[in-house]
């Protein structure tokens, strides 16, 4: 099976630290603790990964983020990227052939991911059931340190 890992973007971005920064590759745009841990995790365990953003959808690590924004997956928010757009991005970015999806997010992303990757044979959410970001961070740190993945 071809695996793809999806990690969350995060509220804290490069422009919060460097307000004069210009457009930045997605892999460098997000600077929060959870995002950084997720990026370390994917670097350890995956060849293929994307960042999911409420505003920009599925971002390859080299995709450009033009500027700061504050959009998250909230129901009925007109600024939030649609599932239809996410599905279009799957084809545009040649991600539709991945059939084993590992998602390092909480439960609010579940319906979006399930609807976007309805073709997948397996969708894993190894951080589901945690009691918040602190526990997610702890699990990621332990996995990275022990070199034991959270996913199957």
C-alpha positions as CSV (number, residue, x, y, z in Angstrom):
1,X,0.0,0.0,0.0
2,X,1.2,3.5,-0.8
3,X,1.1,5.6,2.4
4,X,0.5,9.3,2.7
5,X,0.7,11.2,6.0
6,X,-1.4,14.3,6.5
7,X,-0.4,16.8,9.2
8,X,-2.1,19.9,10.5
9,X,-0.9,23.4,9.6
10,X,-1.2,25.3,12.9
11,X,-2.1,28.8,14.0
12,X,1.4,30.0,14.6
13,X,3.2,30.9,11.3
14,X,6.5,32.4,10.2
15,X,4.8,35.8,9.9
16,X,4.1,35.8,13.6
17,X,7.9,35.7,14.2
18,X,9.0,37.6,11.1
19,X,6.2,40.0,10.0
20,X,8.2,41.1,6.9
21,X,8.6,37.5,5.6
22,X,7.5,37.0,2.0
23,X,5.7,33.9,0.6
24,X,7.2,30.8,2.2
25,X,7.2,27.1,1.4
26,X,4.6,25.3,3.4
27,X,7.2,23.1,5.2
28,X,8.7,26.4,6.7
29,X,5.5,28.5,7.0
30,X,4.1,26.8,10.1
31,X,6.1,27.1,13.3
32,X,3.9,25.9,16.2
33,X,5.0,23.1,18.5
34,X,2.5,20.6,17.4
35,X,3.2,21.2,13.7
36,X,6.9,20.9,14.3
37,X,6.5,17.6,16.1
38,X,4.3,16.3,13.3
39,X,6.9,17.4,10.7
40,X,9.6,15.5,12.7
41,X,7.3,12.5,12.8
42,X,6.7,12.5,9.0
43,X,10.4,13.0,8.4
44,X,11.2,9.9,10.4
45,X,8.5,7.6,9.0
46,X,7.2,8.7,5.6
47,X,8.4,9.5,2.1
48,X,5.1,11.2,1.2
49,X,3.3,13.8,3.3
50,X,1.1,16.9,3.0
51,X,-0.1,19.7,5.3
52,X,-3.8,20.3,5.5
53,X,-4.8,24.0,5.8
54,X,-8.3,25.4,6.3
55,X,-7.6,28.1,3.9
56,X,-5.3,26.4,1.3
57,X,-6.3,22.8,1.5
58,X,-3.7,20.1,0.8
59,X,-0.2,21.6,0.7
60,X,2.8,19.8,-0.5
61,X,5.9,20.7,1.5
62,X,7.2,22.8,-1.4
63,X,3.9,24.6,-2.1
64,X,4.1,28.3,-1.4
65,X,2.0,30.0,1.3
66,X,1.6,33.6,0.2
67,X,0.9,35.3,3.5
68,X,-0.4,35.0,7.1
69,X,-4.0,33.9,7.7
70,X,-6.3,32.6,10.4
71,X,-8.7,30.1,9.0
72,X,-9.4,26.8,10.6
73,X,-11.9,24.0,9.8
74,X,-15.0,25.5,11.4
75,X,-18.5,24.4,10.3
76,X,-20.2,26.9,7.9
77,X,-17.2,29.2,7.6
78,X,-17.2,30.5,4.0
79,X,-13.4,30.9,4.1
80,X,-12.8,27.2,4.8
81,X,-11.7,25.2,1.8
82,X,-14.4,22.8,0.6
83,X,-14.2,19.0,0.3
84,X,-14.8,19.5,-3.5
85,X,-11.7,21.7,-3.6
86,X,-9.7,19.1,-1.6
87,X,-10.8,16.3,-4.0
88,X,-9.7,18.5,-6.9
89,X,-6.3,19.0,-5.3
90,X,-5.9,15.2,-4.9
91,X,-5.9,15.0,-8.7
92,X,-3.9,18.1,-9.3
93,X,-1.2,17.1,-6.9
94,X,-1.2,13.5,-7.9
95,X,-2.3,12.3,-4.5
96,X,-5.2,10.1,-5.5
97,X,-3.1,7.0,-5.9
98,X,-2.4,6.8,-2.1
99,X,-4.6,4.2,-0.5
100,X,-3.3,4.2,3.1
101,X,-3.8,7.5,4.7
102,X,-2.3,8.4,8.1
103,X,-3.7,11.6,9.7
104,X,-2.0,13.3,12.6
105,X,-4.9,15.5,13.6
106,X,-7.8,15.5,16.1
107,X,-11.4,14.5,15.5
108,X,-12.6,17.7,13.9
109,X,-10.7,16.7,10.7
110,X,-12.2,13.2,10.5
111,X,-15.2,14.0,8.3
112,X,-13.2,16.2,6.0
113,X,-10.5,13.6,5.6
114,X,-13.0,10.7,5.2
115,X,-14.9,12.6,2.5
116,X,-11.8,13.7,0.7
117,X,-10.1,10.3,0.7
118,X,-13.2,8.2,0.2
119,X,-11.2,6.0,-2.3
120,X,-8.7,5.0,0.4
121,X,-8.5,1.4,1.7
122,X,-7.3,2.6,5.1
123,X,-7.5,5.9,7.0
124,X,-5.7,5.9,10.3
125,X,-5.9,8.6,13.0
126,X,-3.3,7.5,15.5
127,X,-3.8,10.6,17.7
128,X,-7.6,10.2,18.0
129,X,-8.7,9.6,21.6
130,X,-6.1,11.9,23.1
131,X,-7.2,14.4,25.6
132,X,-5.9,17.5,23.8
133,X,-2.8,19.0,22.2
134,X,-0.6,18.3,25.2
135,X,-1.2,14.6,25.0
136,X,-0.7,14.6,21.2
137,X,2.6,16.4,21.6
138,X,3.7,13.9,24.3
139,X,2.8,10.9,22.1
140,X,4.7,12.4,19.1
141,X,7.8,13.1,21.2
142,X,7.8,9.6,22.6
143,X,7.4,8.1,19.2
144,X,10.2,10.2,17.7
145,X,12.6,9.6,20.6
146,X,11.9,5.8,20.8
147,X,11.7,5.4,17.0
148,X,8.5,3.6,17.3
149,X,5.7,4.8,15.0
150,X,2.2,5.5,16.2
151,X,0.6,4.2,13.0
152,X,0.4,0.7,11.5
